[in-house]
Amino acid sequence: MKKEKLLNCLKLFLTFFKIGAFTFGGGLAMIPFIERETAEKHKWINKEDLLDIVVIAESTPGPIAINAATFVGYKTSGVLGSACATLGVVLPSFLIILLLSFCLDFVVNLKPVAYALWGIRAGVLALIAKSFWSLFKTSKKNVFSIIMMILAFIAVSVFKLDVIIIVASAAVLGIAAFYISKKAGEKK
């Protein structure tokens, strides 16, 4: 049993190390890779779990990839799994930043590097759009959730409201909608 748990922790570490090493653009860009590796390839979680992870990770402090790694690791192998998966996703960034800190001034001024970063930005935007579409398709939708999504998008993009205010407001409105629908169901 211990050997199996250690092997699973090694798999978690290597999987999240790969995600951390080959994903540029931050946590949202990692979601499609996390989905492919954890839900589709290894079947550690399902797509609904991933949606829950994204919602919780966006509602709690810390980067989404670290929160996702911690959740998946814990779900599959407890505290040790959390530690392995989290270390795996963090270590590549740490090593890359450590390496870049020694040669940053030289690298930033190179034209090929600037063009590579422009290309990476475009690719990251496509990955974020893919994540949105994938999560949108798997989420349960009703009139309330669609209206909340539209209002949250307008609040962020047009009125530049802080994300914390939007998440907290959406949670409060969701709870209120639950109690209103419950009360309406009792009257019937």
LUMNUNU-759406 format. One line per field, with one value per residue (C-alpha): residue in three letters; x, y, z. Coordinates in nm, 3 decimals. Example, Ala and Ser with C-alpha at 12.3 -4.5 7.8 and 13.67 -1.06 7.14 Angstrom:
<rs>
aa c(Ala  Ser)
px c(1.230  1.367)
py c(-0.450  -0.106)
pz c(0.780  0.714)
</rs>
This chain:
<rs>
aa c(Met  Lys  Lys  Glu  Lys  Leu  Leu  Asn  Cys  Leu  Lys  Leu  Phe  Leu  Thr  Phe  Phe  Lys  Ile  Gly  Ala  Phe  Thr  Phe  Gly  Gly  Gly  Leu  Ala  Met  Ile  Pro  Phe  Ile  Glu  Arg  Glu  Thr  Ala  Glu  Lys  His  Lys  Trp  Ile  Asn  Lys  Glu  Asp  Leu  Leu  Asp  Ile  Val  Val  Ile  Ala  Glu  Ser  Thr  Pro  Gly  Pro  Ile  Ala  Ile  Asn  Ala  Ala  Thr  Phe  Val  Gly  Tyr  Lys  Thr  Ser  Gly  Val  Leu  Gly  Ser  Ala  Cys  Ala  Thr  Leu  Gly  Val  Val  Leu  Pro  Ser  Phe  Leu  Ile  Ile  Leu  Leu  Leu  Ser  Phe  Cys  Leu  Asp  Phe  Val  Val  Asn  Leu  Lys  Pro  Val  Ala  Tyr  Ala  Leu  Trp  Gly  Ile  Arg  Ala  Gly  Val  Leu  Ala  Leu  Ile  Ala  Lys  Ser  Phe  Trp  Ser  Leu  Phe  Lys  Thr  Ser  Lys  Lys  Asn  Val  Phe  Ser  Ile  Ile  Met  Met  Ile  Leu  Ala  Phe  Ile  Ala  Val  Ser  Val  Phe  Lys  Leu  Asp  Val  Ile  Ile  Ile  Val  Ala  Ser  Ala  Ala  Val  Leu  Gly  Ile  Ala  Ala  Phe  Tyr  Ile  Ser  Lys  Lys  Ala  Gly  Glu  Lys  Lys)
px c(0.000  0.280  0.468  0.154  0.100  0.462  0.434  0.115  0.289  0.573  0.316  0.151  0.486  0.593  0.253  0.238  0.607  0.530  0.232  0.444  0.738  0.554  0.277  0.331  0.086  -0.012  -0.284  -0.566  -0.344  -0.271  -0.636  -0.649  -0.330  -0.456  -0.783  -0.607  -0.361  -0.582  -0.932  -0.872  -0.538  -0.504  -0.876  -0.784  -1.077  -1.371  -1.455  -1.708  -1.436  -1.216  -1.490  -1.522  -1.142  -1.144  -1.429  -1.266  -0.918  -1.048  -1.227  -0.929  -0.585  -0.306  -0.244  -0.500  -0.242  -0.109  -0.458  -0.554  -0.239  -0.301  -0.664  -0.589  -0.295  -0.506  -0.796  -0.573  -0.312  -0.391  -0.148  0.158  -0.010  -0.087  0.276  0.407  0.167  0.219  0.597  0.578  0.384  0.594  0.944  0.973  0.877  1.115  1.404  1.327  1.301  1.621  1.801  1.653  1.745  2.111  2.075  1.758  1.919  2.088  1.787  1.518  1.697  1.723  1.480  1.405  1.309  1.070  0.905  0.887  0.706  0.456  0.387  0.353  0.102  -0.114  -0.098  -0.187  -0.492  -0.608  -0.556  -0.759  -1.040  -1.032  -1.050  -1.348  -1.530  -1.454  -1.568  -1.876  -1.983  -1.948  -2.110  -2.476  -2.657  -2.982  -3.115  -2.970  -2.618  -2.613  -2.731  -2.467  -2.197  -2.296  -2.318  -1.979  -1.820  -1.965  -1.858  -1.499  -1.457  -1.666  -1.670  -1.328  -1.463  -1.228  -1.252  -1.289  -1.602  -1.745  -1.676  -1.817  -2.123  -2.183  -2.163  -2.411  -2.650  -2.620  -2.709  -2.997  -3.126  -3.112  -3.324  -3.567  -3.618  -3.651  -3.915  -4.101  -4.095  -4.247  -4.540  -4.646)
py c(0.000  0.244  0.160  0.223  0.557  0.660  0.564  0.767  1.063  1.033  1.030  1.339  1.515  1.433  1.522  1.860  1.922  1.877  2.112  2.371  2.338  2.357  2.606  2.977  3.249  3.171  2.968  3.020  2.902  2.587  2.481  2.295  2.107  2.029  1.908  1.686  1.535  1.494  1.435  1.281  1.098  0.984  1.006  1.138  1.380  1.437  1.754  1.863  1.836  2.054  2.316  2.307  2.343  2.648  2.808  2.740  2.837  3.167  3.232  3.159  3.317  3.174  3.086  2.861  2.602  2.560  2.533  2.280  2.074  2.074  1.966  1.689  1.565  1.553  1.382  1.107  1.059  1.273  1.523  1.360  1.375  1.744  1.813  1.619  1.776  2.127  2.093  1.957  2.254  2.515  2.380  2.450  2.817  2.855  2.705  2.908  3.234  3.155  3.093  3.401  3.625  3.571  3.672  3.887  4.208  4.028  3.816  4.087  4.300  4.021  4.065  3.691  3.678  3.972  3.805  3.472  3.646  3.801  3.457  3.306  3.578  3.494  3.124  3.190  3.391  3.095  2.860  3.084  3.100  2.719  2.688  2.921  2.724  2.387  2.502  2.673  2.352  2.136  2.379  2.352  2.646  2.816  3.168  3.287  3.158  3.305  3.644  3.629  3.547  3.840  4.081  3.969  4.012  4.363  4.452  4.348  4.469  4.787  4.909  4.765  4.634  4.435  4.060  4.003  4.219  4.030  3.684  3.782  3.944  3.639  3.412  3.626  3.646  3.269  3.198  3.446  3.278  2.941  3.061  3.244  2.933  2.719  2.951  2.957  2.576  2.563  2.785  2.543)
pz c(0.000  0.091  -0.229  -0.436  -0.261  -0.322  -0.691  -0.719  -0.554  -0.805  -1.089  -0.940  -0.909  -1.266  -1.414  -1.242  -1.309  -1.681  -1.652  -1.471  -1.709  -2.041  -1.973  -2.023  -1.932  -1.576  -1.413  -1.660  -1.944  -1.742  -1.713  -2.048  -1.958  -1.609  -1.763  -2.017  -1.768  -1.460  -1.600  -1.942  -1.921  -1.558  -1.461  -1.115  -1.131  -1.363  -1.555  -1.294  -1.028  -1.248  -1.270  -0.890  -0.859  -1.085  -0.891  -0.554  -0.675  -0.811  -0.482  -0.256  -0.228  -0.437  -0.799  -0.965  -1.075  -0.722  -0.578  -0.847  -0.788  -0.414  -0.459  -0.710  -0.503  -0.188  -0.362  -0.499  -0.225  0.077  0.228  0.072  -0.270  -0.216  -0.131  -0.433  -0.684  -0.546  -0.547  -0.901  -1.037  -0.851  -0.907  -1.284  -1.243  -0.952  -1.148  -1.463  -1.269  -1.082  -1.412  -1.581  -1.290  -1.378  -1.742  -1.756  -1.880  -2.167  -2.272  -2.267  -2.525  -2.783  -3.076  -3.113  -2.745  -2.787  -3.088  -2.903  -2.616  -2.859  -3.003  -2.656  -2.559  -2.862  -2.780  -2.416  -2.523  -2.733  -2.436  -2.206  -2.464  -2.493  -2.114  -2.102  -2.370  -2.211  -1.865  -2.010  -2.188  -1.873  -1.628  -1.540  -1.693  -1.614  -1.668  -1.337  -1.406  -1.758  -1.630  -1.352  -1.608  -1.830  -1.538  -1.402  -1.744  -1.778  -1.423  -1.495  -1.851  -1.855  -1.495  -1.398  -1.067  -0.847  -0.898  -0.524  -0.517  -0.814  -0.669  -0.328  -0.488  -0.709  -0.404  -0.209  -0.504  -0.560  -0.197  -0.216  -0.535  -0.360  -0.068  -0.296  -0.512  -0.199  -0.059  -0.391  -0.396  -0.045  -0.152  -0.429)
</rs>
